[in-house]
């Protein structure tokens, strides 16, 4: 604590990302990174952008990239906002659409743990929507007065998806509120609401290239929505930093998005591995929440999650453990390559004293 | 205006960066970019970082880059914060150190026009300190009750520097306030306050690689200050976006900062050109504010600035014109290469109907 800190900074509890340790080589299954390389065409485009033009500012409004994204979703570039990762895009949405000291923003009891952090920074009141024991959120939970709605679909860290009919009901019952669907993981088997943007002016869909496009290190996320929602986020961006997406990121993201073949190949490998690993863990007595994401959320009645986390760490395998009510006996395990997941399953079998 | 916008977003007037037109090739003297290429070693390091590791998140706390910067200033990495350009670093300082509805933050009547934009977004009250006709700010202007102080040194868009003795007086008289010195242009002839950090716990120095290091397209800025000030900004960053500086930017910035020879060569060329151009303009009857930056702020009694701006634009030369009280008869002209500035001087001479 410092005499120079504002009240806001005294009160916030910043988000803590999954660890990126350097002490030894780990199998990293803790930050939902993609185990496969990004598009070779994207890598080439990024290399081509590394030249003397770096002395010049990037395009502050990422015109070409927004046009590429718009084409992919049959939208206009006025329906697309681009930022430095989807976390930044989400952060900008809070001052853009939610009122400090207004009605509470609604989000699920268990969801991306960055949401309450944004709320604290921007003094946004919020209300948590309760879930059942299988981490389902009844859509009726969102049928109450609110200052906005924020839904990760598929949800994190559970991997559970909400069908589009549910999203539509929520959009219809909340025509006066901005409903943000955070689709960071949607490519791995979820149902995107992007096709609903022209129907619902209150819908904003947020996506990232960090997961499905294997570009966590490039920092590109985007939002899709009606012109006025996009203009609202843009006004916040232009009140923080005119140039959030650098020259390499704009060039690389364009090619990554165009390389649909690379995306499809990566996705199908990860989905197959996820299903195989889920089955293997269930054989060992694990409870595995059905996942539409590139991670699984698992629990075992006999082996406390925190012990499994620690034992795996000692064996050089990092997974994510959240020391939080209701999920403190779960592990979130990112889906790696088949080889990595075989090592993970072997390690789990050894820890559980039950050879496969 | 949209029904979905927050009150904040309705009220703000976002910053408008200098234009980046694509309609034709211009001599770009409007956004204070460096006309010389970045360090070849930096370019090489950026290229080396473009590989399959882009699938992984960057180091969220930019440890190696912070160590490199710390060494340059004989500080510790705990005294360094790194962000996506100095604009982002400045933005994070507002919620970190300034209170909404608290005492006003002080800054000069004419200074970087992003400051009031941040203040509007974060609901920070501010008070403008008046300047004299030559754009000097008396240090006594900062001897009043305040919630923080923000000084661009050298100032923009005037290029005028404040001597270190003045800065020290301000720091001493405001021991309870965070005093931010924005040194975006200091390398071009200003006097850095970085050496005062260990003496004044209320001092925060903010810098960028966009200008002196020719890396506007890479997006790296940083802050130097006491541990607790750095921790305050970090808490805000980690409440917005864990990973603001991508892998290429971290790698490139390290090498750019180490390449002092490249920096010195660039700086000495720009300073020489600035002095020559200033003299040339004075010969043509211009009033030239003495500049410590990579731009000059100039005015002519007979030729309105807005007309000069428009005539230069027609001749393919972009400079910056601010349609604002007190400075609406000035042009801010970035110092380009000698060739570019010769073309600029020729164009000015033609416009003023007086061949050199």
Interface residues (C-beta under 8 A of the other chain):
Chain A: X2 X3 X4 X5 X6 X7 X8 X9 X12 X14 X15 X16 X17 X20 X28 X31 X33 X34 X35 X36 X37 X38 X43 X46 X47 X50 X51 X52 X53 X54 X55 X56 X57 X58 X59 X60 X84 X85 X87 X88 X91 X95 X96 X97 X98 X99 X117 X118 X120 X121 X176 X178 X201 X202 X210 X214 X215 X216 X217 X218 X219 X228 X229 X231 X232 X234 X235 X236 X237 X238 X239 X240 X241 X242 X243 X244 X246 X247 X248 X249 X252
Chain B: X2 X3 X4 X5 X6 X7 X8 X9 X12 X14 X15 X16 X17 X20 X28 X31 X33 X34 X35 X36 X37 X38 X43 X46 X47 X50 X51 X52 X53 X54 X55 X56 X57 X58 X59 X60 X84 X85 X87 X88 X91 X95 X96 X97 X98 X99 X117 X118 X120 X121 X176 X178 X201 X202 X210 X214 X215 X216 X217 X218 X219 X228 X229 X231 X232 X234 X235 X236 X237 X238 X239 X240 X241 X242 X243 X244 X246 X247 X248 X249 X252
